[in-house]
């Protein structure tokens, strides 16, 4: 009897995680379409700009503080880093910048985008209710999504910050 209860509980939890991933996958698909089409309005609807910008800024400031070199240059960099990171955060949270991240996942402009079920397979539920996108089934998280007012929005970037570049 106890074994049946444990199995039922495990199946129930698994179903919740699957429903969560499927729900998020539809919004991730919409984000991918906005990136492919360079559609700023649709991109903004699926991005928590404030959270993503704050994370990027924080990582840029941390990176500046870790720079090796003369202490005076390091101090100057640390002093200027927050302002420069603010400007960079605004510039980096754009569909054309995240196109490079999408290409890392294999979503090139010429490649048809996968459907929600395929996308759900690359999403991993996190303990805090968010989901993250991985390149492979057990790979590390790179993009983090948070559900806000019924919409899953890109809220974090855990990939290499150097992937976020502005092409002129």
C-alpha positions, 0 to 999 in steps of 0.5 A: 500500500505504501509503495502505491502511495509513493508511486502515485505521489511521484507521478503527480509531482512529475505531471506538475513538472511536465505541465510547468515545462509545457506552459513555459515552452509556449512562451519560450517559443514566442520568445524565439520567434521574436528573436528570429523576427527581431520583433522588439515588442514581442521580445519585451512581452516575454522578457523581464527586462528589469531582472535581466538587466540587473543580472547582466549589470551585476555580472559586468560589475563583478567581472570588472572588479575581478580584473587583474592589473594596477590598483588605480586602474582597478579602482577606476574600473570599479567606480565606473562599472555601475554606470557603464553596466547600466548602459550596457544592460540596456543595450544588451537586452535586445532581440538581435543580441539574444539571436546569438544565444539562440544560435548557440542552442541551434536555432538559426534564422534558416532553421525552423523553430521546434514546437512547444513539446520539443522545447519543453524537453530542454526545459528544467524545473528549478526548486524555486518555481522557475524553469531554465533552458539547457542545451542538452538534457542534463546540461547546465542552465543558461536561460532562466524563465520566471512566470509573471502574471501568467506569462513565462518571461526570460529573467536570467542569463547564466551563460558566458557574458561574452556571448552577449554582443552587439553586432554593428 
